[in-house]
Amino acid sequence: MSAAGRTAESRAARSRGGERSTGPLAAVWINGRRGTRIDWSDRGLQYGDGLFETMLVREHRVRVLEYHLDRLLAGCRVLGLPAPSRRALEREIAGIAARRRDGILKLMLTRGPGARGYRPTGAERCTRILSLQALPPVTTDPSLPVRVRMCATQLGCNPALAGLKTLNRLESVLARSEWRDPLVWEGLMRDTDENLISGTMSNLFIRRGSLILTPLLDRCGVAGVMRRRILETAADLGFEARERRIRWADLSKCDEAFMSNAIVGVKSVARIERGRQRIVLRQADAAAVLRARLHV
């Protein structure tokens, strides 16, 4: 293509979307406008000063949107972010979700551009980034149990940020970089006191009889929206759900283990690996009942 042709094509692309396309499966809005550029001084880029939500779109609507917004706005209060109103967020998210029957909608909220230095001035205006893309192709039966492994990377303890889904996810990045085996679905992460906390992208549950346990997230970890749904639903299904400290030894005593997040729903675990140690789990009853009740 000639230089003139490339220039014309570039102009046409800009006229369609305002910025160069991020690909056929993704669309991006920044502060309500189509685009892919943010200010270099944005505190989300400079310091990870912000929050995010990753949401499942089904039938043109976000599943459990109220749970996502509950967590997002609670995080805004902790970080002191001047968040948009809940109603404004609901309208914007609903309008974007309506563009795709099924997909993944991600919302990032940063403190916005600011002067150099960690201390916010209080004059910043939040940057709001929403992206909508297709669901990844499903290559196996989602109900099939998966393999997980123990990660060497540990989670630092910070009660002030425990439970929040902040933009600071370097621990998960390092942990997920530890393996390339496509047969390993997820990695378990511990805190510095050897307590199991979560997966790199999911929450952990174990079952003993009718008792369902999940790690206490009072010092670190992300309190997932699917985790909240499971905790709220367990009693209706005949289970008792508790949050408590969980260690490696507890895994060998459980009848069942499963992982959860907003995109995959509930994943049964068949095997947990830690170096040469293996824990094999053959039951998946609670996970199956939860998938049916929660429609995931």
PyMOL commands that set and color helices and strands:
alter all, ss='L'
color gray80, all
select helices_A, chain A and resi 3-17+43-47+65-79+86-97+170-176+225-237+248-251+285-294
alter helices_A, ss='H'
color red, helices_A
select strands_A, chain A and resi 26-30+33-34+50-58+61-62+103-110+127-133+146-155+184-191+196-199+203-208+211-215+240-244+256-261+265-274+277-280
alter strands_A, ss='S'
color yellow, strands_A
deselect
rebuild
show_as cartoon
